[in-house]
Amino acid sequence: MLLRHTPKEMAQRSALTVNPAKTCQPIGAMYAALGIHKCLPHSHGSQGCCAYHRSSLTRHYKDPIMATTSSFTEGASVFGGQANLVEAVGNIFSIYNPDIIAVHTTCLSEVIGDDLPQIINKANADGKIPKGKHVIYTNTPSFKGSHITGFANMTQSMVQHFAEKSARLAQVNILPGFVEPSDMSEMKRIAALMGIKTVLFPDTSGVVNSVYDGKFRMYPNGGTRMEKIVSAGASAFTVALGRLASLPAARLLDTKCGVSYEETDLPIGLRATDAFVDALRRGAGVGVPEELMVERGQLLDVMTDMHQYFYHKKVALVGDPDHLVALAQFLTDIDMKIPCVVSGTPTGAKYERRLREIAGEDAVIKTGLGADMFSFHQAVKNEKPDLILGNSYVKYIARDEDIPMVRVGFPIYDRVGHQYFPITGYQGALRLLEKILGAILDRQDRDSLEESFELVM
């Protein structure tokens, strides 16, 4: 109801955010850490921070998310959290027995200025880290960047701590970006169809979408094994999917271990999936199997059969930058219009130029500071799109403006399926097309006059 008071007139804002179109760095770091087998994420800050980050991921995946915290109180907030973290490391290994603890910071520990390398070294010197166990860490201040930045920082930390240069192996690294576990599974499936041995990390498939069998497992069977990440330094090639989430780790692999990389968009849609498959093909020196060509042909068939319903429909996009570029390209490829794109994640001029090349010079594009749900709602009021793509928070805008929406991205709190059904690859694109088409045709059915209410569409 209150959103109906949002004005159409857009004003420049430099120091005010209204309903952020992002969440904070530690959530991304926690999610990335869950992608390592037998790794326990650790939040170096207060209990409230860790509880919020865990609940956000739990609500999205409908699975319990395990993480620990340094449990700052007034004393740690004044004098620093070194004692808390050193004690926590010892307790975690003795009680929960992970192979790896992945420490990320929070606003509080960053403002204090806790020195993570020094604290971890002290924990090691004090005998808190058992032989064969590991503690990795990264800085994730919530007042800077977004969950995508945190994910990128933790993925880069995996390379920094584990990847080792050695004799080249016949395998290809895949850095998947901040995507669903279903998407990670789809990427591995495509590579397997091509006969390519891969190291995909982080890999949350089998972790946050694990099976229910009546048994509690602190560490599910999924996640990338540490030895696989170590071997990433010996891979022949790296495919980095998504500029913001994957490129920092790919660059570090290149400089540290000499593993060359290619950056491509998230494989959402025909063009981006073609680029992903082609990068794998060239990196591994293999061909594309017939089974994959059949999947591509099926996607093309639906794109052409249903083109009349997509043609020049206007779609407003809000979400994470790597998703938005790939989605915008896919939607324009099927002749849909992109009047506005909003992401709360800071992106830079190069990203915005790329997005404008896809969406057109007249598109409203806002990223970083001042790019929030309030400005997105204003853009929707002015541009009057036929469809909105975004996370669960968009439902309020869609309801107030009476516009159909398709849920894509993070977080999705009010639906299930995203953790099990991909939107990447040819089959994922087919599912995304079906969701978009369903929303458009459902609205057409709802608004049709009696004499125009068709059985065959």
C-alpha positions as CSV (number, residue, x, y, z in Angstrom):
1,M,0.0,0.0,0.0
2,L,2.8,2.5,0.9
3,L,4.5,1.9,-2.4
4,R,1.6,3.5,-4.1
5,H,2.8,6.9,-2.8
6,T,6.1,6.5,-4.8
7,P,6.3,9.5,-7.1
8,K,7.0,9.2,-10.8
9,E,9.4,12.2,-10.8
10,M,12.9,10.9,-10.4
11,A,15.4,13.1,-8.4
12,Q,19.1,12.8,-8.1
13,R,20.2,11.3,-4.7
14,S,23.7,11.1,-3.4
15,A,23.4,10.0,0.2
16,L,20.1,8.2,0.5
17,T,19.1,4.6,-0.3
18,V,15.5,3.5,-0.1
19,N,15.0,-0.3,-0.1
20,P,18.4,-1.5,-1.4
21,A,18.5,-3.6,-4.6
22,K,21.3,-5.7,-3.1
23,T,22.3,-7.3,0.2
24,C,25.6,-7.3,2.1
25,Q,29.0,-8.8,1.3
26,P,29.1,-11.5,4.1
27,I,26.0,-13.3,2.6
28,G,27.9,-13.8,-0.6
29,A,31.1,-14.9,1.2
30,M,29.0,-17.4,3.3
31,Y,27.4,-18.8,0.2
32,A,30.7,-19.2,-1.5
33,A,32.2,-21.0,1.5
34,L,29.4,-23.5,1.5
35,G,30.6,-24.5,-1.9
36,I,33.7,-26.2,-0.4
37,H,33.2,-29.7,0.9
38,K,33.4,-29.9,4.8
39,C,33.9,-26.2,5.0
40,L,32.2,-24.2,7.8
41,P,31.6,-20.5,7.2
42,H,32.6,-18.2,10.1
43,S,31.3,-14.7,10.6
44,H,33.8,-12.5,12.5
45,G,31.4,-10.2,14.2
46,S,28.3,-10.2,16.3
47,Q,25.7,-13.0,16.7
48,G,23.0,-10.8,15.1
49,C,25.0,-10.5,11.8
50,C,25.5,-14.2,11.5
51,A,21.9,-14.9,12.3
52,Y,20.7,-12.6,9.6
53,H,23.0,-14.0,7.0
54,R,22.1,-17.6,7.8
55,S,18.4,-16.8,7.8
56,S,18.6,-15.1,4.4
57,L,20.2,-18.1,2.8
58,T,17.9,-20.5,4.7
59,R,14.8,-18.7,3.5
60,H,16.0,-18.7,-0.1
61,Y,17.0,-22.4,-0.2
62,K,14.6,-23.8,2.3
63,D,17.5,-25.7,3.8
64,P,19.3,-25.1,7.1
65,I,22.5,-23.2,6.7
66,M,25.4,-23.9,9.0
67,A,27.7,-21.2,10.1
68,T,29.5,-20.0,13.2
69,T,30.3,-16.6,14.7
70,S,32.9,-14.8,16.9
71,S,30.0,-13.5,19.0
72,F,31.2,-10.0,19.7
73,T,30.0,-8.3,22.8
74,E,30.8,-4.8,24.2
75,G,34.4,-5.8,25.1
76,A,35.3,-7.1,21.6
77,S,33.6,-4.1,20.0
78,V,36.0,-1.8,21.9
79,F,39.2,-3.8,22.2
80,G,39.0,-5.9,19.0
81,G,37.9,-9.5,18.3
82,Q,41.3,-11.3,18.3
83,A,40.6,-13.3,21.5
84,N,37.1,-14.2,20.3
85,L,38.3,-15.5,16.9
86,V,41.3,-17.5,18.3
87,E,39.0,-19.2,20.9
88,A,36.3,-19.8,18.2
89,V,38.8,-21.5,15.9
90,G,39.8,-24.0,18.6
91,N,36.2,-24.6,19.6
92,I,35.0,-25.1,16.0
93,F,37.6,-27.7,15.2
94,S,37.1,-29.6,18.4
95,I,33.3,-29.6,18.4
96,Y,32.3,-29.5,14.7
97,N,35.4,-31.0,13.1
98,P,35.3,-29.3,9.7
99,D,38.2,-29.6,7.3
100,I,38.2,-25.9,6.6
101,I,37.0,-22.8,8.4
102,A,36.2,-19.9,6.0
103,V,36.3,-16.6,8.0
104,H,34.7,-13.5,6.6
105,T,34.5,-10.1,8.4
106,T,31.5,-7.9,9.1
107,C,31.0,-4.1,9.5
108,L,31.9,-4.2,13.2
109,S,35.2,-6.1,12.8
110,E,36.1,-4.0,9.8
111,V,35.5,-0.7,11.6
112,I,37.6,-1.9,14.5
113,G,40.3,-2.9,12.1
114,D,40.9,-6.5,13.1
115,D,43.9,-7.9,11.3
116,L,42.8,-11.4,10.0
117,P,46.2,-12.7,8.8
118,Q,47.8,-11.8,12.2
119,I,44.9,-13.4,14.2
120,I,44.9,-16.6,12.1
121,N,48.7,-16.8,12.5
122,K,48.3,-16.5,16.3
123,A,45.6,-19.2,16.3
124,N,48.0,-21.5,14.5
125,A,50.9,-20.6,16.8
126,D,48.7,-21.4,19.8
127,G,47.9,-24.8,18.4
128,K,44.3,-24.0,17.7
129,I,44.5,-25.4,14.1
130,P,45.0,-29.2,14.0
131,K,47.4,-30.7,11.5
132,G,45.7,-31.2,8.2
133,K,43.0,-28.6,8.9
134,H,42.8,-25.1,7.3
135,V,41.5,-21.6,7.9
136,I,41.0,-19.3,5.0
137,Y,39.7,-15.7,5.2
138,T,38.6,-12.7,3.3
139,N,37.5,-9.1,4.1
140,T,33.9,-8.4,3.5
141,P,32.8,-5.0,4.9
142,S,29.0,-4.7,4.5
143,F,29.2,-0.9,3.9
144,K,31.0,-1.5,0.6
145,G,30.0,-3.5,-2.5
146,S,27.3,-6.2,-2.2
147,H,26.8,-9.9,-1.8
148,I,28.3,-10.3,-5.2
149,T,31.5,-8.6,-4.0
150,G,31.6,-10.9,-1.0
151,F,31.2,-14.0,-3.2
152,A,34.0,-12.8,-5.5
153,N,36.3,-12.1,-2.5
154,M,35.8,-15.5,-0.9
155,T,36.3,-17.3,-4.3
156,Q,39.5,-15.3,-4.8
157,S,40.6,-16.4,-1.3
158,M,40.1,-20.1,-2.2
159,V,42.6,-19.5,-5.1
160,Q,45.0,-17.6,-2.8
161,H,45.0,-20.3,-0.1
162,F,44.8,-23.5,-2.0
163,A,45.6,-23.3,-5.8
164,E,49.1,-24.6,-6.5
165,K,51.1,-24.4,-9.7
166,S,52.3,-27.8,-11.0
167,A,52.5,-29.9,-14.2
168,R,49.6,-29.2,-16.5
169,L,46.5,-31.5,-16.2
170,A,43.9,-32.2,-18.9
171,Q,41.1,-30.3,-17.1
172,V,39.3,-27.0,-17.3
173,N,38.4,-24.7,-14.4
174,I,34.9,-23.3,-14.3
175,L,34.2,-20.3,-12.0
176,P,30.4,-20.3,-12.0
177,G,29.6,-17.0,-10.3
178,F,26.8,-16.3,-7.8
179,V,24.2,-18.7,-9.3
180,E,21.9,-21.4,-8.0
181,P,23.2,-25.0,-7.2
182,S,20.9,-26.2,-10.0
183,D,22.9,-23.9,-12.4
184,M,26.2,-25.3,-11.2
185,S,24.9,-28.8,-11.8
186,E,23.9,-27.8,-15.3
187,M,27.3,-26.4,-16.1
188,K,28.9,-29.6,-15.0
189,R,26.4,-31.6,-17.0
190,I,27.2,-29.7,-20.2
191,A,31.0,-30.1,-19.6
192,A,30.5,-33.9,-19.0
193,L,28.5,-34.3,-22.2
194,M,31.5,-32.8,-24.0
195,G,33.8,-35.2,-22.3
196,I,35.7,-32.5,-20.4
197,K,37.1,-33.0,-16.9
198,T,36.4,-29.9,-14.9
199,V,37.1,-28.3,-11.6
200,L,34.1,-26.1,-10.7
201,F,34.4,-24.0,-7.6
202,P,32.7,-23.0,-5.5
203,D,30.0,-25.7,-6.0
204,T,26.9,-25.5,-3.7
205,S,25.1,-28.3,-5.6
206,G,24.4,-31.1,-3.1
207,V,24.8,-28.7,-0.2
208,V,22.0,-26.3,-0.2
209,N,19.7,-28.5,-2.3
210,S,20.6,-31.8,-0.6
211,V,18.2,-34.7,-0.2
212,Y,15.9,-35.4,2.7
213,D,16.5,-38.9,4.1
214,G,15.8,-38.5,7.8
215,K,19.5,-38.2,8.7
216,F,21.3,-35.0,9.9
217,R,24.5,-34.2,8.1
218,M,26.6,-31.3,9.3
219,Y,28.5,-31.4,6.0
220,P,26.4,-32.7,3.1
221,N,28.1,-34.7,0.3
222,G,28.3,-31.8,-2.1
223,G,30.9,-29.1,-2.4
224,T,34.2,-29.0,-4.2
225,R,36.9,-31.1,-2.5
226,M,39.9,-29.1,-1.3
227,E,42.3,-31.2,-3.4
228,K,40.3,-30.3,-6.5
229,I,40.8,-26.6,-5.8
230,V,44.5,-27.2,-5.2
231,S,44.7,-28.9,-8.7
232,A,43.0,-25.8,-10.2
233,G,46.4,-24.3,-10.4
234,A,47.5,-27.0,-12.8
235,S,44.4,-26.8,-15.1
236,A,44.8,-26.0,-18.8
237,F,42.3,-23.2,-18.9
238,T,39.7,-21.3,-16.8
239,V,36.2,-20.2,-17.9
240,A,35.1,-17.3,-15.7
241,L,31.4,-16.8,-15.8
242,G,30.3,-13.3,-14.9
243,R,32.6,-10.4,-14.7
244,L,32.0,-9.2,-11.2
245,A,31.7,-12.6,-9.4
246,S,34.3,-14.7,-11.1
247,L,36.9,-12.4,-12.8
248,P,39.0,-11.6,-9.7
249,A,39.6,-15.3,-9.0
250,A,40.4,-16.0,-12.6
251,R,42.9,-13.2,-12.7
252,L,44.6,-14.5,-9.5
253,L,44.8,-18.0,-11.0
254,D,46.5,-16.5,-14.0
255,T,49.1,-14.5,-12.1
256,K,49.7,-17.1,-9.4
257,C,49.7,-20.3,-11.4
258,G,49.8,-19.2,-15.0
259,V,46.4,-20.6,-15.9
260,S,45.0,-18.5,-18.7
261,Y,41.3,-17.6,-18.6
262,E,38.4,-16.5,-20.7
263,E,35.6,-14.3,-19.3
264,T,32.1,-14.9,-20.6
265,D,28.6,-13.9,-19.5
266,L,26.6,-16.3,-17.3
267,P,25.3,-18.9,-19.8
268,I,21.7,-17.6,-19.7
269,G,20.0,-17.8,-23.1
270,L,21.1,-18.9,-26.5
271,R,24.0,-16.6,-27.2
272,A,25.6,-16.8,-23.8
273,T,25.3,-20.6,-23.7
274,D,26.9,-20.8,-27.1
275,A,29.8,-18.7,-25.8
276,F,30.2,-20.9,-22.8
277,V,30.1,-24.1,-24.9
278,D,32.6,-22.6,-27.3
279,A,35.0,-21.6,-24.5
280,L,34.9,-25.1,-23.2
281,R,35.4,-26.6,-26.6
282,R,38.4,-24.4,-27.4
283,G,39.9,-24.7,-23.9
284,A,39.7,-28.5,-23.9
285,G,40.2,-29.1,-27.6
286,V,37.0,-31.2,-28.1
287,G,33.9,-31.2,-30.2
288,V,30.3,-30.4,-29.4
289,P,28.2,-33.6,-29.0
290,E,25.0,-34.2,-30.9
291,E,23.0,-34.4,-27.6
292,L,23.9,-30.8,-26.9
293,M,23.0,-29.7,-30.4
294,V,19.6,-31.3,-30.0
295,E,19.0,-29.2,-26.8
296,R,20.1,-26.1,-28.7
297,G,17.7,-26.9,-31.5
298,Q,14.8,-27.3,-29.1
299,L,15.5,-23.9,-27.6
300,L,15.6,-22.3,-31.0
301,D,12.3,-24.0,-31.9
302,V,10.5,-22.5,-29.0
303,M,12.1,-19.1,-29.6
304,T,10.8,-19.0,-33.2
305,D,7.4,-20.7,-32.5
306,M,6.5,-18.2,-29.7
307,H,8.2,-15.1,-31.2
308,Q,4.9,-13.3,-31.8
309,Y,4.2,-13.2,-28.0
310,F,7.7,-11.9,-27.1
311,Y,8.0,-9.3,-29.9
312,H,8.5,-5.8,-28.6
313,K,7.2,-6.6,-25.1
314,K,8.9,-4.3,-22.6
315,V,10.7,-6.0,-19.7
316,A,12.1,-4.2,-16.6
317,L,15.1,-5.9,-14.9
318,V,16.4,-5.6,-11.4
319,G,19.0,-7.8,-9.7
320,D,22.6,-8.8,-9.7
321,P,24.8,-7.3,-12.5
322,D,26.1,-10.6,-14.0
323,H,22.6,-11.9,-14.3
324,L,21.3,-8.7,-15.7
325,V,23.7,-8.5,-18.6
326,A,23.0,-12.1,-19.7
327,L,19.2,-11.7,-19.2
328,A,19.2,-8.4,-21.2
329,Q,21.1,-10.1,-24.1
330,F,18.7,-13.1,-24.1
331,L,15.6,-10.9,-24.0
332,T,16.8,-8.6,-26.8
333,D,17.7,-11.6,-28.9
334,I,14.0,-12.6,-28.9
335,D,13.0,-9.0,-29.7
336,M,11.9,-7.9,-26.3
337,K,12.6,-4.3,-25.2
338,I,14.6,-3.4,-22.0
339,P,13.4,0.1,-20.8
340,C,15.1,0.0,-17.4
341,V,17.8,-2.0,-15.5
342,V,18.7,-1.5,-11.9
343,S,21.3,-3.1,-9.7
344,G,22.5,-2.0,-6.3
345,T,25.9,-3.6,-6.8
346,P,28.6,-1.1,-7.9
347,T,29.7,-2.0,-11.4
348,G,31.8,0.6,-13.1
349,A,31.6,2.5,-16.4
350,K,32.7,-0.5,-18.6
351,Y,29.8,-2.6,-17.3
352,E,27.3,0.2,-17.9
353,R,28.5,0.8,-21.4
354,R,28.1,-2.9,-22.2
355,L,24.6,-2.9,-20.8
356,R,23.7,0.2,-22.8
357,E,24.9,-1.5,-26.0
358,I,22.4,-4.2,-25.3
359,A,19.4,-2.3,-24.0
360,G,19.8,0.8,-26.1
361,E,20.6,4.4,-25.5
362,D,17.2,5.3,-24.2
363,A,17.2,2.7,-21.4
364,V,17.2,3.8,-17.8
365,I,20.3,2.1,-16.3
366,K,21.2,2.6,-12.6
367,T,23.8,0.8,-10.6
368,G,25.6,1.3,-7.3
369,L,24.8,4.1,-5.0
370,G,21.2,5.4,-5.5
371,A,20.2,2.4,-7.5
372,D,17.5,0.9,-5.3
373,M,14.0,-0.5,-5.3
374,F,12.6,3.0,-4.9
375,S,14.3,4.2,-8.1
376,F,13.3,1.0,-9.9
377,H,9.7,1.6,-8.9
378,Q,9.9,5.1,-10.3
379,A,11.4,3.7,-13.6
380,V,8.6,1.2,-13.8
381,K,6.0,3.9,-13.3
382,N,7.5,5.9,-16.1
383,E,8.3,3.2,-18.5
384,K,5.1,1.0,-18.0
385,P,6.7,-2.4,-18.8
386,D,4.7,-5.5,-19.8
387,L,6.8,-7.7,-17.5
388,I,9.2,-7.5,-14.5
389,L,12.1,-9.8,-13.8
390,G,13.5,-9.7,-10.3
391,N,13.7,-11.3,-6.9
392,S,10.9,-11.6,-4.3
393,Y,11.1,-8.0,-3.2
394,V,9.8,-7.0,-6.6
395,K,6.4,-8.6,-5.9
396,Y,5.2,-5.4,-4.0
397,I,6.0,-3.2,-7.1
398,A,4.4,-5.7,-9.4
399,R,1.2,-5.9,-7.3
400,D,0.9,-2.1,-6.9
401,E,1.5,-1.5,-10.7
402,D,-0.5,-4.6,-11.8
403,I,2.3,-5.9,-13.9
404,P,3.2,-9.7,-14.2
405,M,6.5,-10.7,-12.9
406,V,8.9,-13.7,-13.1
407,R,11.2,-14.4,-10.2
408,V,14.9,-14.6,-11.0
409,G,17.9,-14.0,-8.9
410,F,18.5,-13.7,-5.2
411,P,16.7,-13.8,-2.9
412,I,13.5,-15.7,-3.7
413,Y,11.7,-16.3,-0.4
414,D,8.2,-17.0,-1.6
415,R,8.6,-19.7,-4.2
416,V,10.6,-23.0,-4.6
417,G,12.2,-24.6,-7.6
418,H,15.2,-22.2,-8.3
419,Q,17.5,-24.5,-6.3
420,Y,16.5,-27.5,-8.4
421,F,15.7,-26.2,-11.9
422,P,18.4,-24.2,-13.7
423,I,18.0,-21.2,-15.9
424,T,21.5,-21.6,-17.4
425,G,22.4,-23.7,-20.4
426,Y,20.0,-24.5,-23.3
427,Q,17.6,-26.4,-21.0
428,G,17.7,-23.6,-18.5
429,A,16.9,-21.1,-21.1
430,L,14.0,-23.2,-22.2
431,R,12.6,-23.2,-18.7
432,L,13.1,-19.4,-18.5
433,L,11.3,-18.9,-21.7
434,E,8.4,-21.1,-20.5
435,K,8.1,-18.9,-17.3
436,I,8.2,-15.7,-19.3
437,L,5.7,-17.0,-21.8
438,G,3.4,-18.3,-19.1
439,A,3.4,-14.9,-17.4
440,I,2.6,-13.1,-20.6
441,L,-0.1,-15.5,-21.7
442,D,-1.7,-15.6,-18.3
443,R,-2.1,-11.9,-18.4
444,Q,-3.5,-12.0,-21.9
445,D,-6.1,-14.6,-20.8
446,R,-7.0,-12.5,-17.7
447,D,-7.5,-9.3,-19.7
448,S,-9.2,-10.9,-22.8
449,L,-12.8,-10.1,-23.6
450,E,-15.2,-13.0,-23.8
451,E,-15.1,-13.1,-27.6
452,S,-11.3,-12.9,-27.6
453,F,-10.7,-15.6,-25.0
454,E,-8.9,-18.2,-27.1
455,L,-8.4,-21.9,-26.5
456,V,-5.4,-22.2,-28.8
457,M,-2.7,-19.6,-28.5
